[in-house]
């Protein structure tokens, strides 16, 4: 082998070895400052509550504060772009729902980011439970009665939408159930529920976190739950299939992502820390009360999950007639 080529290969090997040692050392000392988990929702909703419970548990394990920051707006794109522009040093993450990772890329002609290339997958966090709720002012005690009322009173029902799921369900109720609903957009789940309580809108799909207390007090009617079987948390509410509500056709989930090009070693450590928090008995008990179905993953499993979800959501949007704008 020529001396110059041998020297170049030796230098390359030394460089790779040096980078490997540096990366491992960085992972071992991480985190060196507070870890931020950015949310797309305002405070008070299901995701916010779940994030803060997990952050409290992870703070103890990581030895650094894990703080939650709320950056609502633009269907989660504001929070997403904030994270993807952050340094990929393992200190900033996006706890995202399917809305910014599916709706934004699939329903915009010029998406602001690529959900696969712009982020580093860390771990799945779990799946949401959605309940169809309506104002007690509507003379309907079941989903079938609500659909009949909507058909007989076109344009009189306002539907609050704050996510890709709620937008998709609006389309399905309007088209599949043949209801003439006015779509009223919101930036978050909490404001939507407040406006149903205030009489400004009449129905939406929302999580137990925002609805359960109001349902028990009779301030909201629960007509159906988006699950394949009844929830132990709210066993009296029929499933969408039992109630005759059109199926969603896609999963509703939350997962943790970092900016693109994060160190695999730090990504793995963060994933392990998050998954450890999710099996903490005290954290699980608190989160179970929110009606959120915890379930973690490895970074590789989340990457595979994302590919499957993109196909499923693309089909769900296409079947509902929702097109990029």
C-alpha positions in Angstrom: 0.0 0.0 0.0 1.4 3.4 -0.9 2.7 5.3 2.2 0.4 8.4 1.6 -2.7 6.2 1.3 -1.7 4.3 4.4 -1.2 7.6 6.3 -4.6 8.9 5.1 -6.4 5.8 6.2 -4.6 5.9 9.6 -5.6 9.5 10.1 -9.2 8.7 9.2 -9.3 5.8 11.6 -7.9 8.0 14.4 -10.5 10.7 13.6 -13.4 8.2 13.7 -12.1 6.7 17.0 -11.7 10.2 18.5 -15.3 11.2 17.5 -16.6 7.9 19.0 -14.8 8.6 22.3 -16.0 12.2 22.3 -19.6 11.1 21.6 -19.5 8.5 24.3 -18.0 10.9 26.8 -20.7 13.5 25.9 -23.4 10.9 26.5 -21.9 10.0 29.9 -21.8 13.6 31.1 -25.3 14.5 29.6 -27.3 16.3 30.7 -25.2 19.3 31.7 -28.2 21.7 32.0 -32.0 21.7 32.3 -33.8 19.5 29.7 -36.7 21.2 28.0 -39.8 19.4 26.7 -41.7 21.6 24.4 -45.5 21.1 23.9 -47.8 22.4 21.2 -50.7 22.8 23.6 -51.6 25.5 26.2 -51.3 24.5 29.9 -54.1 22.4 31.4 -54.8 19.8 28.7 -54.1 16.1 28.7 -50.7 16.3 27.1 -49.6 19.1 29.4 -50.6 17.1 32.5 -48.9 13.9 31.3 -45.7 15.8 30.3 -45.4 17.4 33.8 -45.9 14.1 35.6 -43.2 12.4 33.5 -40.9 15.5 33.8 -41.1 15.4 37.6 -40.1 11.7 37.6 -37.3 12.2 35.1 -35.8 15.2 37.0 -34.9 12.8 39.8 -33.4 10.2 37.5 -31.4 12.6 35.3 -30.1 14.9 38.1 -31.1 18.0 36.1 -34.5 19.8 36.0 -36.8 18.6 33.2 -39.0 21.5 32.4 -42.1 21.8 30.3 -42.6 24.7 27.9 -45.9 25.5 26.2 -45.7 26.9 22.6 -49.2 26.6 21.2 -50.4 27.6 17.7 -50.3 26.7 14.0 -51.4 23.1 14.7 -48.2 22.5 16.6 -45.9 23.8 13.9 -44.6 26.6 16.1 -43.4 24.2 18.7 -42.1 21.8 16.1 -40.0 24.5 14.3 -38.7 25.8 17.7 -37.3 22.3 18.5 -36.0 21.4 15.0 -34.0 24.7 15.1 -32.5 23.9 18.5 -29.1 22.6 19.1 -29.1 18.7 18.8 -27.3 18.4 22.1 -30.0 16.4 23.9 -31.4 19.3 26.0 -34.5 20.2 23.9 -37.3 17.9 22.8 -40.8 18.0 21.3 -43.5 16.0 22.9 -45.7 15.9 19.8 -49.2 14.5 19.0 -50.1 13.2 15.6 -51.3 16.7 14.6 -48.0 18.4 13.9 -46.3 15.2 12.8 -49.1 14.0 10.5 -51.6 16.8 9.7 -49.1 19.6 9.1 -46.9 17.6 6.7 -49.9 15.9 4.9 -52.3 18.8 4.7 -50.1 21.7 3.6 -48.9 22.1 0.1 -45.6 23.6 1.4 -44.9 21.8 4.7 -42.6 23.7 7.0 -40.7 20.5 7.9 -40.3 16.8 7.2 -41.6 14.7 10.1 -38.9 12.1 9.4 -35.9 14.1 8.3 -36.3 17.1 10.6 -36.4 15.2 13.9 -34.7 12.4 15.8 -37.2 9.9 17.1 -36.8 9.2 20.8 -39.7 7.2 22.1 -43.4 6.7 21.8 -45.2 8.0 24.9 -48.7 6.6 24.4 -52.2 7.0 22.9 -55.0 9.4 23.6 -58.5 8.6 24.5 -61.1 10.9 22.9 -64.7 11.3 24.1 -67.5 12.9 22.0 -69.0 15.5 24.3 -71.9 18.0 23.8 -73.5 20.8 25.6 -76.5 19.9 27.8 -78.4 22.5 25.9 -78.6 20.1 23.0 -81.7 17.9 23.2 -79.8 14.7 22.7 -78.7 12.0 25.2 -77.0 9.6 22.7 -74.8 10.0 19.7 -77.7 8.7 17.5 -80.0 11.5 18.9 -77.3 14.1 18.3 -76.8 13.0 14.7 -80.6 13.1 14.2 -80.7 16.6 15.7 -77.9 17.8 13.5 -79.6 16.5 10.4 -82.9 18.1 11.3 -81.2 21.4 12.3 -78.6 22.2 9.6 -76.1 24.9 10.5 -77.2 25.2 14.1 -74.4 23.2 15.7 -70.9 24.6 16.2 -68.1 22.0 16.4 -64.9 23.0 18.2 -61.7 21.8 16.6 -58.2 22.1 18.0 -56.2 19.2 16.4 -55.9 16.9 13.4 -58.1 14.3 15.2 -60.9 16.8 15.9 -60.7 18.2 12.4 -60.9 14.7 10.9 -63.8 13.8 13.1 -65.6 17.0 12.1 -65.3 15.9 8.5 -66.5 12.4 9.2 -69.5 13.6 11.2 -70.4 16.1 8.5 -70.0 13.7 5.6 -70.5 10.2 6.9 -73.2 11.1 9.4 -74.6 13.8 7.1 -74.6 16.6 9.7 -74.3 20.3 8.7 -71.7 21.4 11.4 -70.0 24.8 11.6 -66.2 24.3 12.2 -64.8 26.6 14.9 -61.0 26.5 15.2 -59.2 26.7 18.5 -55.6 26.6 19.6 -56.1 24.0 22.3 -58.4 21.6 24.1 -58.9 23.7 27.2 -60.3 26.8 25.4 -62.5 24.5 23.3 -64.1 23.0 26.4 -64.5 26.4 28.1 -66.5 27.6 25.1 -68.7 24.6 25.2 -69.4 25.3 28.9 -70.0 28.9 27.9 -72.5 28.0 25.2 -70.4 29.3 22.2 -69.9 25.8 20.6 -72.0 22.7 21.1 -69.7 19.7 20.7 -66.2 18.3 20.1 -64.0 15.3 20.8 -61.8 15.8 23.8 -59.8 13.8 26.4 -61.0 12.7 29.8 -58.5 15.2 31.4 -60.6 18.1 30.2 -64.0 16.5 30.3 -64.4 14.0 33.1 -65.1 16.4 36.0 -67.6 18.3 33.8 -69.3 15.1 32.8 -69.8 14.0 36.4 -71.2 17.4 37.3 -73.7 17.3 34.3 -72.1 20.2 32.6 -71.2 18.1 29.6 -72.8 15.1 28.0 -70.6 12.1 27.0 -72.0 10.3 24.0 -69.2 8.1 22.7 -65.5 7.2 23.2 -63.0 6.6 20.5 -61.7 3.1 21.6 -62.2 -0.4 20.4 -63.6 -1.3 23.8 -65.1 0.6 26.7 -62.6 2.3 29.0 -62.3 1.2 32.7 -61.9 4.9 33.5 -65.4 5.7 32.0 -67.1 2.4 31.5 -70.6 4.0 31.1 -69.7 5.6 27.8 -70.3 3.5 24.7 -67.6 3.0 22.1 -67.9 4.8 18.8 -68.9 1.6 17.1 -71.6 0.9 19.7 -72.9 4.5 19.4 -72.9 4.6 15.6 -70.2 7.2 15.3 -68.0 7.0 12.1 -64.6 5.5 12.8 -61.6 7.7 12.8 -59.4 5.4 10.7 -56.1 6.3 12.2 -54.3 6.2 15.6 -54.1 9.1 18.0 -50.8 9.2 19.9 -48.0 11.2 21.5 -44.3 10.7 21.1 -41.0 12.4 21.9 -38.6 13.8 19.3 -35.4 15.7 19.3 -33.9 17.9 16.6 -32.3 16.0 13.7 -28.7 14.7 14.0 -28.8 14.0 17.7 -26.1 11.7 19.1 -27.4 8.1 19.1 -25.9 7.6 22.5 -27.7 10.6 24.1 -30.9 9.6 22.2 -30.8 6.2 23.7 -30.2 7.5 27.2 -33.1 9.9 26.9 -35.3 7.1 25.6 -34.3 4.9 28.5 -35.0 7.7 31.0 -38.4 8.4 29.6 -39.4 4.7 29.4 -38.2 4.3 33.0 -40.4 7.2 34.1 -43.4 5.6 32.3 -43.2 2.4 34.4 -42.8 4.3 37.6 -45.9 3.1 39.7 -46.7 6.6 41.1 -46.4 8.3 37.7 -48.5 5.6 36.0 -51.2 5.9 38.6 -51.4 9.7 38.2 -51.5 9.4 34.4 -54.1 6.7 34.4 -56.5 9.2 35.9 -56.0 11.4 32.8 -57.4 8.7 30.5 -54.0 8.5 28.6 -52.8 5.0 27.6 -49.0 5.0 28.3 -46.7 3.0 26.1 -43.1 3.5 25.3 -40.7 2.3 22.6 -37.1 2.4 21.4 -36.0 5.1 19.0 -35.9 2.5 16.2 -39.4 1.4 17.0 -40.7 4.9 16.9 -39.0 5.5 13.5 -40.8 2.4 12.1 -44.1 3.5 13.8 -43.8 6.9 12.1 -43.6 5.4 8.6 -46.7 3.3 9.3 -48.6 6.3 10.7 -47.8 8.5 7.7 -49.4 6.0 5.4 -52.4 5.5 7.7 -53.1 9.2 8.1 -52.6 9.9 4.4 -55.3 7.4 3.7 -57.6 8.7 6.4 -57.3 12.3 5.1 -57.8 11.1 1.5 -60.9 9.0 2.4 -62.4 12.1 4.2 -61.7 14.4 1.2 -59.2 16.5 3.1 -56.6 17.9 0.7 -53.4 19.9 1.1 -54.0 23.7 1.3 
